[in-house]
Every structure is written in structure tokens, then in C-alpha cells.
Amino acid sequence: MKTSIKTILALTALAVAPVAAMAQNTQSGYFVDDYTYRFQMNPAMGNSKNFIGMPALSNVNVGFGGNLHLNSVLYNVNGRTTTFLNPGISVAEAMSGFSDVNKIGTDIKLNVLSAGFKAFGGYNTISINARASVNASLPKSIFSLLKEGVSNSIYDIKDVRANAIGYAELSFGHSRDINRHWRVGANVKLLVGAGSMSADLSDAYLELGADNWRVVSDGQLRSSVKGLTYKHDINKHTGHEYVSGIDVDGAGVNGYGLALDLGAVYKAQFLKGLTLSASLLDFGFISWKNDMLASTNGRQEFNTDRYTFNADDDAPNSFENEWDKIRDDFSAIYELNDMGDAGGRSQMLHATFNIGAQYEFPIYRKLTFGLLNTTRLAGEFTTTDFRVSANVAPCKIFSCGANIGGGTYGFNFGWLMNLHVTGFNLFLGMDHTPGKLAKQGVPLSSNGSVNLGMNFLF
């Protein structure tokens, strides 16, 4: 039972649809006074007031990032929007827009319910969050193949990867002062998994010669979604049954897990006005009930000298003509076997480290400067980000911050405004402020984010 290479990516994209929620914490609020949700970036940070969040609107975080930009895929030709495949776009121009490895990802975190209050000798928080994350990585060679067609002798499109995960978390947090200089905190999270899917085409190599050719492939697709089964079809030429898609019947809770956030804040004794902080977030796992596996069943290789190829497109034995003759003979090489349910599996979450330093300006103590490093450990999708910020709280009801930074996906500008009048809190900010937009309002860069929320204070 099998499926083609392009179906791996299609199936992963389908996995994203039922998740529909992806997330991060805003780094721009890390040093902003009375930003309500600093405890989600460092659980040692409490609030000066109790709060209850507006259901579903207390803290909405949506972010996307990568080095595969929209303006690398879409072009303006004669006043009309087209793709890089348009013949009016030269190969050299089109390929200059892609990196050797092209990555794109999106995260969303939605606070369904949340509250914070002073008790038990410290500050306590309770929150219910919906979370998900989707990432994809594509080599430059796959865009070259799409743009050029079969015009080169070698195509190496290995390391095509994509993954998606969605879950809910119930978080309980507590923070307290140990002494005048140290404050510590922790969040304990109970996780309820909705689903997880990952695709990995680790090897896909096509070598075309004048007298022979060689194909190597190795890939797999893992799906942990309740009620998911693979659809099947039969290659009428080879008689092989292969996976042609997915079907989900009765999707719901499919796993459980546990995670921890740990944090500490230190007010330096050696330099007045300096505060150091560090945190580890999302250190934990989800145990899934099933593991629907589709695979090439190991590394597959096919060699033949039955056919000869001519570089002349008009020749009777041009590659295109020969390909039409023989593609059914080796189609199984590029198809995945349906291996059934391989049993439950455990999956580690993508942990995040925050390390920060904040200095209170001695001349005007309502102004602080901050330095923050955020590193997210996610395998081949690991990212790191450094930010320098200026933060000010000019009056009791308003605080804000602005920052510039750089990291895995280039430079960025972030900001956050925080209004906290009697009984009410409203904030809005961005870690990655979009630059130029397409006519449809979509950022031409693949980096952007927004964070907003409303809460009641008491």
C-alpha cells in the first residue's frame, strides 16, 4: 500500500486543518511593567494585581516565521500577480529567491480561560490554553525541479520535512520571593492531545544518464489522530495498492501528557538596578494512543539501462517521451507502504529557554533597558532570537516597550502597549512587525506576529 512523494506533503497539510490553532509567547512584553502574561514567559514573574481573563480574548498570540518568503513565490508580471513558475520569470531570478533550505512555520496560543491571584505566600495562576504548531522545510532543489522541469542530470531533493501538533493545556502556576534578591516560580501543565503528524522524506535522489538512470528514495509519514485511516488506491499498471490520502472519522482526544515551566529572577546585589532572569518552558511530553505509519519500508533503489535518453527534447527518445513509457515500472519506488498502527508513541514538546537582563535607568527609573535571548529547541526547526529593548512606565495606568532584534530568520522590530486602568487591562503588540504587504494584505516577508488581550483587574 503506497503513496507518492508529493502526497507526503499534501497529507501533512491536511493534518494542519483540523488543528486550527498555533502559538507562542510575545517576547516584546517580557520587560514591560504589569504586562499580565509575563508568567507564561517566566513563571517567577508575578503580577501586582489579581486578574480574570476575558474568555477566549484574554491573551491571543499568533506568529509565523521562516526564510521562505511570499515574494520568493509570487511575482508581479505586467501588473498581474503570478508565481515563480511563470515563463516570464527567468530561472536565475526565480532561484535567487530561495535558500538552500527553506523553512516556514506558524504558532498560535489561545488562552481560553485564565486567572491570577495573590495567596499561599506568593502569586498563583490558572489557565486553559489551546496550542498548536506547524513547520515545514523544503530544499532548494525541489523548487528548481518545479521551475526547470527535467532539464538537469541529477536531482537531490532529500530532507523534505513537515510536522504539525495540536493540544490543550491546563496550567497551574505559583511564584514567590525567596529573599530580597531571589524570586522563583513554576507552572505545572496537564496536556490533552488533539493530534500530531510528521512527514520525512529523508532521501529522494534522481540521477539521469545517457545510457542508464538511478532512483533512490526513503520516506515515511506518521499520524497520531483519533479516527484517522489512510485512503487507498491501486496502480492499474503495477497492481500495487497505495495510500492516496487520509480519512478522519470521529476526531477527538488522542493523548495525554505533562509539562513544566521553571523560572527564576535575581535582583543583583553587585549592581543596583540590574535584574537577571532565566526560564525553561514546555519541558514535557505527550503520549499518543496510536501511530499510523506509512513508509517506503526502508531505503529503496532502482537502476535500469533498459531505456536511453536524449537531451534533445524533439528526439523520439527524449527524456519526456521515455518517462511516459517507464514511469509505471518504477512508480512503486516513490510510494509509501501503509504499515498500519505501530502502537502508541511518546513525543517531546519543543522546549524554550529565555535568558534576560534588565537595567533600570538611574536618572529616570521609570525607564528600563532589556536584553533577551529566546531559543526554541525543535530539532531541524530550532530557532534563536536576541532582542534589545527600551521599556517605560510613565504613569500608573500605562506601560509600553519597543525592541529590535535578530536571529535565525533575520532582523525584526517589536513593540507592546499595555493599558491597565482601574478594573481593566488591554494590551496590543507585535514581536515581528510586518513590512511591505501584498495587495491582499498578506506580508511579503514570512515573519510576523500579533499579541492582544483583555483582562479584568481587582
C-alpha beads as a LAMMPS data file, in Angstrom:
LAMMPS data file: protein, C-alpha beads

458 atoms
457 bonds

1 atom types
1 bond types

-500.0 500.0 xlo xhi
-500.0 500.0 ylo yhi
-500.0 500.0 zlo zhi

Masses

1 110.0

Atoms # bond

1 1 1 0.000 0.000 0.000
2 1 1 1.719 3.162 -1.158
3 1 1 1.637 6.900 -1.901
4 1 1 3.717 9.279 -3.990
5 1 1 6.301 11.702 -2.584
6 1 1 4.152 14.744 -3.253
7 1 1 1.346 13.120 -1.262
8 1 1 3.546 13.188 1.851
9 1 1 3.390 16.967 1.827
10 1 1 -0.284 17.013 0.936
11 1 1 -1.171 14.702 3.814
12 1 1 0.774 16.847 6.236
13 1 1 -1.056 19.937 5.024
14 1 1 -4.345 18.137 5.621
15 1 1 -3.238 17.402 9.160
16 1 1 -2.978 21.115 9.834
17 1 1 -6.627 21.774 9.016
18 1 1 -8.299 20.063 11.994
19 1 1 -5.800 21.584 14.421
20 1 1 -6.576 25.219 13.517
21 1 1 -4.642 26.814 16.400
22 1 1 -0.903 27.614 16.594
23 1 1 1.159 29.673 19.237
24 1 1 3.954 31.472 21.022
25 1 1 4.517 33.902 23.884
26 1 1 5.254 37.504 22.984
27 1 1 8.853 38.398 23.766
28 1 1 8.090 42.115 23.479
29 1 1 6.251 42.004 26.819
30 1 1 8.977 40.271 28.798
31 1 1 10.242 43.503 30.438
32 1 1 7.051 45.611 30.288
33 1 1 5.688 46.503 33.751
34 1 1 2.290 44.996 34.577
35 1 1 2.050 43.050 31.318
36 1 1 -0.360 40.428 32.628
37 1 1 1.119 37.347 30.954
38 1 1 4.794 37.634 31.780
39 1 1 4.325 34.498 33.916
40 1 1 3.941 32.497 30.695
41 1 1 7.451 33.533 29.618
42 1 1 8.965 33.238 33.084
43 1 1 6.825 31.642 35.827
44 1 1 8.814 33.501 38.514
45 1 1 7.218 36.774 37.371
46 1 1 4.031 37.584 39.253
47 1 1 1.610 40.472 38.853
48 1 1 0.890 43.411 41.144
49 1 1 -2.875 42.789 40.874
50 1 1 -5.280 39.883 40.668
51 1 1 -6.911 39.303 37.292
52 1 1 -9.540 37.303 35.430
53 1 1 -9.180 36.996 31.692
54 1 1 -11.860 37.740 29.142
55 1 1 -12.884 34.244 27.915
56 1 1 -11.123 33.424 24.606
57 1 1 -9.765 37.006 24.377
58 1 1 -7.553 37.275 27.457
59 1 1 -4.312 36.542 25.573
60 1 1 -4.261 35.721 21.865
61 1 1 -0.851 35.002 20.335
62 1 1 -0.413 34.299 16.634
63 1 1 3.004 34.121 14.990
64 1 1 4.617 32.861 11.814
65 1 1 8.220 32.851 10.703
66 1 1 10.745 31.397 8.308
67 1 1 13.102 32.145 5.458
68 1 1 10.650 31.120 2.720
69 1 1 9.040 34.447 1.859
70 1 1 5.916 35.199 -0.112
71 1 1 7.834 37.445 -2.500
72 1 1 10.003 34.433 -3.423
73 1 1 6.931 32.591 -4.652
74 1 1 4.768 35.406 -6.042
75 1 1 5.855 37.968 -8.645
76 1 1 4.309 40.906 -10.423
77 1 1 4.470 40.494 -14.203
78 1 1 2.875 43.170 -16.366
79 1 1 0.741 44.346 -13.472
80 1 1 -0.588 40.882 -12.610
81 1 1 0.316 38.597 -9.735
82 1 1 1.877 35.308 -10.803
83 1 1 4.108 32.593 -9.375
84 1 1 7.798 31.941 -9.887
85 1 1 6.787 29.234 -12.401
86 1 1 5.693 31.869 -14.915
87 1 1 7.860 31.646 -18.087
88 1 1 8.359 35.402 -17.866
89 1 1 10.444 34.853 -14.713
90 1 1 13.921 33.612 -15.583
91 1 1 15.354 30.578 -13.818
92 1 1 18.190 32.646 -12.358
93 1 1 15.816 35.280 -10.968
94 1 1 13.409 32.702 -9.543
95 1 1 16.113 30.601 -7.896
96 1 1 17.772 33.660 -6.322
97 1 1 14.750 33.979 -4.046
98 1 1 15.232 30.592 -2.388
99 1 1 17.738 29.422 0.222
100 1 1 19.439 26.034 0.213
101 1 1 16.979 25.019 2.951
102 1 1 13.641 26.841 3.003
103 1 1 11.646 26.814 6.228
104 1 1 8.273 28.148 7.239
105 1 1 6.359 27.708 10.491
106 1 1 3.370 29.056 12.357
107 1 1 2.351 29.036 16.017
108 1 1 -0.806 30.126 17.849
109 1 1 -1.612 30.200 21.532
110 1 1 -5.122 30.999 22.683
111 1 1 -5.967 31.490 26.358
112 1 1 -9.468 30.081 26.680
113 1 1 -9.723 30.887 30.404
114 1 1 -7.168 32.414 32.775
115 1 1 -6.887 33.945 36.231
116 1 1 -4.211 35.132 38.664
117 1 1 -4.383 35.920 42.375
118 1 1 -2.241 36.527 45.446
119 1 1 -2.394 33.717 48.021
120 1 1 -0.320 30.994 49.716
121 1 1 2.602 33.337 50.231
122 1 1 3.005 34.250 46.571
123 1 1 1.245 34.756 43.238
124 1 1 -0.863 31.989 41.642
125 1 1 -2.171 31.460 38.135
126 1 1 -4.633 29.100 36.480
127 1 1 -5.073 28.980 32.707
128 1 1 -6.545 26.813 29.983
129 1 1 -4.809 27.217 26.625
130 1 1 -5.302 25.838 23.124
131 1 1 -1.992 25.403 21.307
132 1 1 -0.628 24.120 18.040
133 1 1 2.448 24.362 15.857
134 1 1 3.084 23.658 12.180
135 1 1 6.504 23.615 10.460
136 1 1 7.782 22.694 7.007
137 1 1 11.253 22.502 5.453
138 1 1 11.922 22.243 1.705
139 1 1 15.280 22.075 -0.117
140 1 1 16.036 24.494 -2.944
141 1 1 16.245 21.582 -5.357
142 1 1 12.511 20.946 -5.172
143 1 1 11.800 24.482 -6.433
144 1 1 14.456 24.008 -9.096
145 1 1 12.714 20.847 -10.281
146 1 1 9.361 22.648 -10.395
147 1 1 10.799 25.625 -12.292
148 1 1 13.169 23.898 -14.711
149 1 1 11.374 20.627 -15.274
150 1 1 13.607 17.655 -16.025
151 1 1 16.489 19.553 -17.591
152 1 1 19.368 18.522 -15.322
153 1 1 21.035 15.125 -14.941
154 1 1 20.850 14.993 -11.130
155 1 1 18.090 15.981 -8.708
156 1 1 18.662 15.582 -4.984
157 1 1 15.525 16.595 -3.085
158 1 1 16.251 14.893 0.233
159 1 1 15.325 16.265 3.649
160 1 1 11.779 17.331 2.884
161 1 1 10.172 17.584 6.316
162 1 1 6.925 18.805 7.818
163 1 1 5.169 18.400 11.149
164 1 1 2.041 19.561 12.950
165 1 1 0.840 19.186 16.541
166 1 1 -2.224 20.423 18.407
167 1 1 -3.134 20.117 22.069
168 1 1 -4.788 21.811 25.038
169 1 1 -3.115 22.554 28.348
170 1 1 -4.388 23.144 31.870
171 1 1 -1.726 25.123 33.722
172 1 1 -1.279 25.793 37.450
173 1 1 1.415 28.288 38.458
174 1 1 2.947 29.608 41.656
175 1 1 5.748 32.109 42.276
176 1 1 7.200 33.606 45.432
177 1 1 10.079 35.609 46.862
178 1 1 12.810 33.549 48.493
179 1 1 14.545 36.640 49.889
180 1 1 15.128 40.272 48.855
181 1 1 17.091 39.212 45.793
182 1 1 15.639 35.921 44.582
183 1 1 12.187 35.027 43.255
184 1 1 11.304 31.608 41.782
185 1 1 8.265 30.074 40.152
186 1 1 6.876 27.085 38.277
187 1 1 3.918 26.167 36.092
188 1 1 2.651 22.581 36.055
189 1 1 0.756 21.720 32.874
190 1 1 -1.610 18.857 32.193
191 1 1 -1.802 18.249 28.430
192 1 1 -4.644 16.841 26.327
193 1 1 -3.559 15.955 22.798
194 1 1 -5.717 16.508 19.704
195 1 1 -3.293 15.152 17.123
196 1 1 0.199 15.015 15.696
197 1 1 1.545 14.356 12.215
198 1 1 5.049 14.334 10.755
199 1 1 6.391 13.689 7.271
200 1 1 10.024 12.965 6.498
201 1 1 11.383 12.358 3.025
202 1 1 14.976 11.782 4.080
203 1 1 16.177 10.587 0.675
204 1 1 14.917 11.314 -2.850
205 1 1 17.620 11.160 -5.482
206 1 1 17.215 11.020 -9.243
207 1 1 20.259 10.565 -11.486
208 1 1 19.726 10.576 -15.235
209 1 1 22.368 9.287 -17.581
210 1 1 22.635 8.840 -21.325
211 1 1 22.530 5.040 -21.040
212 1 1 21.049 4.393 -17.613
213 1 1 19.414 6.083 -14.665
214 1 1 19.128 5.604 -10.921
215 1 1 16.476 6.423 -8.326
216 1 1 16.814 6.275 -4.533
217 1 1 14.014 7.054 -2.074
218 1 1 13.404 6.762 1.660
219 1 1 10.463 8.389 3.414
220 1 1 7.749 7.958 5.992
221 1 1 4.602 9.573 7.343
222 1 1 3.489 9.227 10.980
223 1 1 -0.020 10.236 12.083
224 1 1 -1.440 10.227 15.598
225 1 1 -5.002 11.465 15.172
226 1 1 -8.042 9.714 16.599
227 1 1 -10.115 8.025 13.906
228 1 1 -7.505 8.587 11.176
229 1 1 -7.028 5.994 8.475
230 1 1 -5.238 6.152 5.148
231 1 1 -7.210 6.046 1.925
232 1 1 -6.034 3.539 -0.678
233 1 1 -5.954 3.272 -4.421
234 1 1 -4.478 0.749 -6.845
235 1 1 -1.924 1.476 -9.550
236 1 1 -3.661 -0.034 -12.561
237 1 1 -0.340 -0.718 -14.276
238 1 1 1.510 -2.427 -11.443
239 1 1 -1.391 -3.736 -9.369
240 1 1 0.139 -2.186 -6.244
241 1 1 -2.179 -0.731 -3.629
242 1 1 -1.013 2.626 -2.300
243 1 1 -2.094 5.366 0.116
244 1 1 -3.842 8.147 -1.764
245 1 1 -4.994 10.337 1.134
246 1 1 -6.355 10.360 4.664
247 1 1 -9.770 9.972 6.242
248 1 1 -10.665 11.096 9.777
249 1 1 -13.776 9.730 11.468
250 1 1 -14.655 10.990 14.942
251 1 1 -11.545 13.054 15.733
252 1 1 -11.133 13.885 19.414
253 1 1 -8.816 13.409 22.376
254 1 1 -5.962 11.136 21.345
255 1 1 -3.285 11.572 24.001
256 1 1 -2.273 12.905 27.380
257 1 1 0.897 14.438 28.729
258 1 1 2.651 16.558 31.304
259 1 1 4.940 19.596 31.075
260 1 1 6.729 22.052 33.355
261 1 1 7.775 25.700 33.184
262 1 1 10.549 26.740 35.580
263 1 1 11.828 30.253 36.199
264 1 1 13.967 32.450 38.443
265 1 1 14.550 36.193 38.833
266 1 1 17.580 37.688 40.609
267 1 1 17.917 41.335 41.652
268 1 1 21.658 41.813 41.588
269 1 1 23.473 42.751 44.769
270 1 1 26.611 43.848 42.939
271 1 1 24.880 46.490 40.752
272 1 1 21.839 48.463 41.794
273 1 1 19.056 48.450 39.209
274 1 1 20.202 45.252 37.439
275 1 1 17.822 42.265 37.306
276 1 1 18.767 38.898 35.783
277 1 1 16.252 36.201 34.849
278 1 1 16.039 32.781 33.220
279 1 1 13.316 30.278 32.405
280 1 1 12.723 26.884 30.821
281 1 1 9.308 26.448 29.202
282 1 1 7.345 23.461 27.889
283 1 1 9.668 20.784 29.221
284 1 1 7.466 17.721 28.825
285 1 1 5.791 15.195 26.554
286 1 1 2.524 13.858 25.148
287 1 1 1.803 10.142 24.905
288 1 1 -0.304 9.391 21.819
289 1 1 -2.664 6.428 21.638
290 1 1 -1.854 5.464 18.054
291 1 1 0.865 5.796 15.439
292 1 1 -0.441 5.288 11.913
293 1 1 2.676 4.664 9.851
294 1 1 3.159 4.896 6.098
295 1 1 6.648 4.221 4.805
296 1 1 8.774 3.223 1.841
297 1 1 9.735 0.327 4.111
298 1 1 13.363 1.316 4.152
299 1 1 15.673 2.784 1.551
300 1 1 14.507 1.829 -1.939
301 1 1 16.755 1.938 -5.012
302 1 1 16.022 1.380 -8.658
303 1 1 18.549 1.166 -11.517
304 1 1 17.913 0.479 -15.184
305 1 1 19.618 0.569 -18.549
306 1 1 16.510 -0.537 -20.416
307 1 1 15.993 2.968 -21.674
308 1 1 18.177 5.570 -23.321
309 1 1 17.659 9.306 -23.051
310 1 1 18.382 12.102 -25.448
311 1 1 18.949 15.680 -24.327
312 1 1 17.123 16.860 -27.448
313 1 1 13.503 17.494 -26.455
314 1 1 12.388 16.803 -30.027
315 1 1 14.057 13.372 -30.249
316 1 1 11.867 10.231 -30.122
317 1 1 13.802 9.070 -27.043
318 1 1 13.783 12.426 -25.255
319 1 1 13.502 12.160 -21.524
320 1 1 9.890 13.270 -21.546
321 1 1 8.904 10.566 -24.046
322 1 1 10.897 7.870 -22.268
323 1 1 9.498 8.929 -18.942
324 1 1 5.961 8.403 -20.200
325 1 1 6.908 4.866 -21.188
326 1 1 8.603 3.765 -17.995
327 1 1 7.108 5.717 -15.124
328 1 1 4.733 2.922 -14.174
329 1 1 7.650 0.475 -13.938
330 1 1 9.221 2.316 -11.052
331 1 1 6.260 4.168 -9.534
332 1 1 6.384 1.878 -6.506
333 1 1 9.807 3.288 -5.635
334 1 1 8.162 6.648 -4.880
335 1 1 5.192 5.264 -2.992
336 1 1 4.706 4.591 0.709
337 1 1 3.523 1.326 2.205
338 1 1 0.652 1.519 4.671
339 1 1 2.196 -0.155 7.721
340 1 1 -0.951 0.170 9.857
341 1 1 -0.978 1.176 13.525
342 1 1 2.512 0.837 15.011
343 1 1 1.129 1.357 18.531
344 1 1 1.254 4.317 20.885
345 1 1 4.214 6.692 20.945
346 1 1 5.544 9.481 23.147
347 1 1 6.538 12.857 21.728
348 1 1 8.628 15.513 23.474
349 1 1 7.401 19.098 23.268
350 1 1 9.565 21.839 21.807
351 1 1 11.152 23.362 24.905
352 1 1 12.081 27.053 25.072
353 1 1 14.851 28.840 27.008
354 1 1 14.639 32.522 27.978
355 1 1 17.636 34.383 29.419
356 1 1 17.203 38.068 30.228
357 1 1 18.914 41.072 31.789
358 1 1 17.150 44.320 32.668
359 1 1 18.720 47.593 33.848
360 1 1 16.845 50.439 35.479
361 1 1 17.992 53.807 34.141
362 1 1 19.338 55.653 37.219
363 1 1 18.370 59.150 36.042
364 1 1 14.761 58.177 35.207
365 1 1 13.814 54.956 36.999
366 1 1 10.578 54.522 35.108
367 1 1 12.716 53.686 32.065
368 1 1 14.474 50.320 31.761
369 1 1 16.588 48.652 29.125
370 1 1 16.445 44.928 28.484
371 1 1 18.418 42.229 26.709
372 1 1 16.624 38.946 25.993
373 1 1 17.639 35.718 24.276
374 1 1 14.940 33.191 23.377
375 1 1 15.893 29.776 21.994
376 1 1 13.330 27.192 20.971
377 1 1 14.591 23.615 20.693
378 1 1 12.717 21.954 17.838
379 1 1 15.186 19.707 16.026
380 1 1 15.773 20.939 12.489
381 1 1 13.323 23.783 13.253
382 1 1 15.315 25.131 16.220
383 1 1 15.343 28.945 16.343
384 1 1 17.074 31.595 18.442
385 1 1 16.320 35.279 18.839
386 1 1 18.166 38.178 20.543
387 1 1 16.380 41.433 21.450
388 1 1 17.421 44.782 22.881
389 1 1 14.519 46.753 24.293
390 1 1 13.593 50.053 25.908
391 1 1 10.608 49.929 28.264
392 1 1 8.863 52.747 30.074
393 1 1 6.024 53.111 32.572
394 1 1 5.418 56.912 32.631
395 1 1 2.263 56.653 34.757
396 1 1 0.347 54.104 36.833
397 1 1 -2.113 53.219 34.090
398 1 1 0.175 52.802 31.071
399 1 1 3.394 50.997 30.176
400 1 1 4.991 50.126 26.861
401 1 1 8.128 48.800 25.241
402 1 1 9.897 48.713 21.891
403 1 1 12.693 46.427 20.762
404 1 1 14.917 45.488 17.872
405 1 1 16.317 42.024 17.392
406 1 1 17.847 39.464 15.132
407 1 1 18.148 35.730 14.954
408 1 1 17.546 32.666 12.850
409 1 1 15.132 34.405 10.491
410 1 1 16.768 37.825 10.273
411 1 1 16.141 41.204 11.871
412 1 1 12.872 42.355 13.383
413 1 1 11.167 45.194 15.213
414 1 1 8.778 44.568 18.109
415 1 1 6.601 46.608 20.434
416 1 1 3.868 46.306 23.052
417 1 1 1.441 48.837 24.581
418 1 1 -0.234 47.991 27.869
419 1 1 -3.167 49.903 29.394
420 1 1 -4.099 48.944 32.963
421 1 1 -6.702 51.296 34.392
422 1 1 -8.793 50.509 37.461
423 1 1 -10.525 47.187 36.916
424 1 1 -9.437 46.694 33.313
425 1 1 -6.383 45.735 31.246
426 1 1 -5.914 45.970 27.483
427 1 1 -2.710 45.242 25.560
428 1 1 -1.598 45.007 21.950
429 1 1 1.797 44.237 20.466
430 1 1 3.922 42.506 17.833
431 1 1 7.239 40.688 18.038
432 1 1 7.695 40.875 14.256
433 1 1 6.134 43.943 12.705
434 1 1 5.310 43.157 9.055
435 1 1 6.892 45.315 6.401
436 1 1 5.564 45.620 2.870
437 1 1 2.250 43.874 2.225
438 1 1 0.824 42.254 -0.890
439 1 1 -2.360 43.675 -2.379
440 1 1 -4.302 41.052 -0.451
441 1 1 -2.844 42.368 2.828
442 1 1 -0.516 39.389 3.284
443 1 1 3.067 40.217 4.432
444 1 1 5.671 39.677 1.691
445 1 1 8.055 38.546 4.427
446 1 1 7.277 35.251 6.140
447 1 1 7.830 36.774 9.600
448 1 1 5.003 38.348 11.559
449 1 1 3.095 38.126 14.824
450 1 1 0.349 39.747 16.846
451 1 1 -0.474 39.601 20.555
452 1 1 -3.606 41.104 22.080
453 1 1 -5.755 40.613 25.129
454 1 1 -8.331 41.973 27.557
455 1 1 -8.464 41.214 31.289
456 1 1 -10.313 42.338 34.406
457 1 1 -8.196 43.517 37.348
458 1 1 -9.101 43.513 41.022

Bonds

1 1 1 2
2 1 2 3
3 1 3 4
4 1 4 5
5 1 5 6
6 1 6 7
7 1 7 8
8 1 8 9
9 1 9 10
10 1 10 11
11 1 11 12
12 1 12 13
13 1 13 14
14 1 14 15
15 1 15 16
16 1 16 17
17 1 17 18
18 1 18 19
19 1 19 20
20 1 20 21
21 1 21 22
22 1 22 23
23 1 23 24
24 1 24 25
25 1 25 26
26 1 26 27
27 1 27 28
28 1 28 29
29 1 29 30
30 1 30 31
31 1 31 32
32 1 32 33
33 1 33 34
34 1 34 35
35 1 35 36
36 1 36 37
37 1 37 38
38 1 38 39
39 1 39 40
40 1 40 41
41 1 41 42
42 1 42 43
43 1 43 44
44 1 44 45
45 1 45 46
46 1 46 47
47 1 47 48
48 1 48 49
49 1 49 50
50 1 50 51
51 1 51 52
52 1 52 53
53 1 53 54
54 1 54 55
55 1 55 56
56 1 56 57
57 1 57 58
58 1 58 59
59 1 59 60
60 1 60 61
61 1 61 62
62 1 62 63
63 1 63 64
64 1 64 65
65 1 65 66
66 1 66 67
67 1 67 68
68 1 68 69
69 1 69 70
70 1 70 71
71 1 71 72
72 1 72 73
73 1 73 74
74 1 74 75
75 1 75 76
76 1 76 77
77 1 77 78
78 1 78 79
79 1 79 80
80 1 80 81
81 1 81 82
82 1 82 83
83 1 83 84
84 1 84 85
85 1 85 86
86 1 86 87
87 1 87 88
88 1 88 89
89 1 89 90
90 1 90 91
91 1 91 92
92 1 92 93
93 1 93 94
94 1 94 95
95 1 95 96
96 1 96 97
97 1 97 98
98 1 98 99
99 1 99 100
100 1 100 101
101 1 101 102
102 1 102 103
103 1 103 104
104 1 104 105
105 1 105 106
106 1 106 107
107 1 107 108
108 1 108 109
109 1 109 110
110 1 110 111
111 1 111 112
112 1 112 113
113 1 113 114
114 1 114 115
115 1 115 116
116 1 116 117
117 1 117 118
118 1 118 119
119 1 119 120
120 1 120 121
121 1 121 122
122 1 122 123
123 1 123 124
124 1 124 125
125 1 125 126
126 1 126 127
127 1 127 128
128 1 128 129
129 1 129 130
130 1 130 131
131 1 131 132
132 1 132 133
133 1 133 134
134 1 134 135
135 1 135 136
136 1 136 137
137 1 137 138
138 1 138 139
139 1 139 140
140 1 140 141
141 1 141 142
142 1 142 143
143 1 143 144
144 1 144 145
145 1 145 146
146 1 146 147
147 1 147 148
148 1 148 149
149 1 149 150
150 1 150 151
151 1 151 152
152 1 152 153
153 1 153 154
154 1 154 155
155 1 155 156
156 1 156 157
157 1 157 158
158 1 158 159
159 1 159 160
160 1 160 161
161 1 161 162
162 1 162 163
163 1 163 164
164 1 164 165
165 1 165 166
166 1 166 167
167 1 167 168
168 1 168 169
169 1 169 170
170 1 170 171
171 1 171 172
172 1 172 173
173 1 173 174
174 1 174 175
175 1 175 176
176 1 176 177
177 1 177 178
178 1 178 179
179 1 179 180
180 1 180 181
181 1 181 182
182 1 182 183
183 1 183 184
184 1 184 185
185 1 185 186
186 1 186 187
187 1 187 188
188 1 188 189
189 1 189 190
190 1 190 191
191 1 191 192
192 1 192 193
193 1 193 194
194 1 194 195
195 1 195 196
196 1 196 197
197 1 197 198
198 1 198 199
199 1 199 200
200 1 200 201
201 1 201 202
202 1 202 203
203 1 203 204
204 1 204 205
205 1 205 206
206 1 206 207
207 1 207 208
208 1 208 209
209 1 209 210
210 1 210 211
211 1 211 212
212 1 212 213
213 1 213 214
214 1 214 215
215 1 215 216
216 1 216 217
217 1 217 218
218 1 218 219
219 1 219 220
220 1 220 221
221 1 221 222
222 1 222 223
223 1 223 224
224 1 224 225
225 1 225 226
226 1 226 227
227 1 227 228
228 1 228 229
229 1 229 230
230 1 230 231
231 1 231 232
232 1 232 233
233 1 233 234
234 1 234 235
235 1 235 236
236 1 236 237
237 1 237 238
238 1 238 239
239 1 239 240
240 1 240 241
241 1 241 242
242 1 242 243
243 1 243 244
244 1 244 245
245 1 245 246
246 1 246 247
247 1 247 248
248 1 248 249
249 1 249 250
250 1 250 251
251 1 251 252
252 1 252 253
253 1 253 254
254 1 254 255
255 1 255 256
256 1 256 257
257 1 257 258
258 1 258 259
259 1 259 260
260 1 260 261
261 1 261 262
262 1 262 263
263 1 263 264
264 1 264 265
265 1 265 266
266 1 266 267
267 1 267 268
268 1 268 269
269 1 269 270
270 1 270 271
271 1 271 272
272 1 272 273
273 1 273 274
274 1 274 275
275 1 275 276
276 1 276 277
277 1 277 278
278 1 278 279
279 1 279 280
280 1 280 281
281 1 281 282
282 1 282 283
283 1 283 284
284 1 284 285
285 1 285 286
286 1 286 287
287 1 287 288
288 1 288 289
289 1 289 290
290 1 290 291
291 1 291 292
292 1 292 293
293 1 293 294
294 1 294 295
295 1 295 296
296 1 296 297
297 1 297 298
298 1 298 299
299 1 299 300
300 1 300 301
301 1 301 302
302 1 302 303
303 1 303 304
304 1 304 305
305 1 305 306
306 1 306 307
307 1 307 308
308 1 308 309
309 1 309 310
310 1 310 311
311 1 311 312
312 1 312 313
313 1 313 314
314 1 314 315
315 1 315 316
316 1 316 317
317 1 317 318
318 1 318 319
319 1 319 320
320 1 320 321
321 1 321 322
322 1 322 323
323 1 323 324
324 1 324 325
325 1 325 326
326 1 326 327
327 1 327 328
328 1 328 329
329 1 329 330
330 1 330 331
331 1 331 332
332 1 332 333
333 1 333 334
334 1 334 335
335 1 335 336
336 1 336 337
337 1 337 338
338 1 338 339
339 1 339 340
340 1 340 341
341 1 341 342
342 1 342 343
343 1 343 344
344 1 344 345
345 1 345 346
346 1 346 347
347 1 347 348
348 1 348 349
349 1 349 350
350 1 350 351
351 1 351 352
352 1 352 353
353 1 353 354
354 1 354 355
355 1 355 356
356 1 356 357
357 1 357 358
358 1 358 359
359 1 359 360
360 1 360 361
361 1 361 362
362 1 362 363
363 1 363 364
364 1 364 365
365 1 365 366
366 1 366 367
367 1 367 368
368 1 368 369
369 1 369 370
370 1 370 371
371 1 371 372
372 1 372 373
373 1 373 374
374 1 374 375
375 1 375 376
376 1 376 377
377 1 377 378
378 1 378 379
379 1 379 380
380 1 380 381
381 1 381 382
382 1 382 383
383 1 383 384
384 1 384 385
385 1 385 386
386 1 386 387
387 1 387 388
388 1 388 389
389 1 389 390
390 1 390 391
391 1 391 392
392 1 392 393
393 1 393 394
394 1 394 395
395 1 395 396
396 1 396 397
397 1 397 398
398 1 398 399
399 1 399 400
400 1 400 401
401 1 401 402
402 1 402 403
403 1 403 404
404 1 404 405
405 1 405 406
406 1 406 407
407 1 407 408
408 1 408 409
409 1 409 410
410 1 410 411
411 1 411 412
412 1 412 413
413 1 413 414
414 1 414 415
415 1 415 416
416 1 416 417
417 1 417 418
418 1 418 419
419 1 419 420
420 1 420 421
421 1 421 422
422 1 422 423
423 1 423 424
424 1 424 425
425 1 425 426
426 1 426 427
427 1 427 428
428 1 428 429
429 1 429 430
430 1 430 431
431 1 431 432
432 1 432 433
433 1 433 434
434 1 434 435
435 1 435 436
436 1 436 437
437 1 437 438
438 1 438 439
439 1 439 440
440 1 440 441
441 1 441 442
442 1 442 443
443 1 443 444
444 1 444 445
445 1 445 446
446 1 446 447
447 1 447 448
448 1 448 449
449 1 449 450
450 1 450 451
451 1 451 452
452 1 452 453
453 1 453 454
454 1 454 455
455 1 455 456
456 1 456 457
457 1 457 458
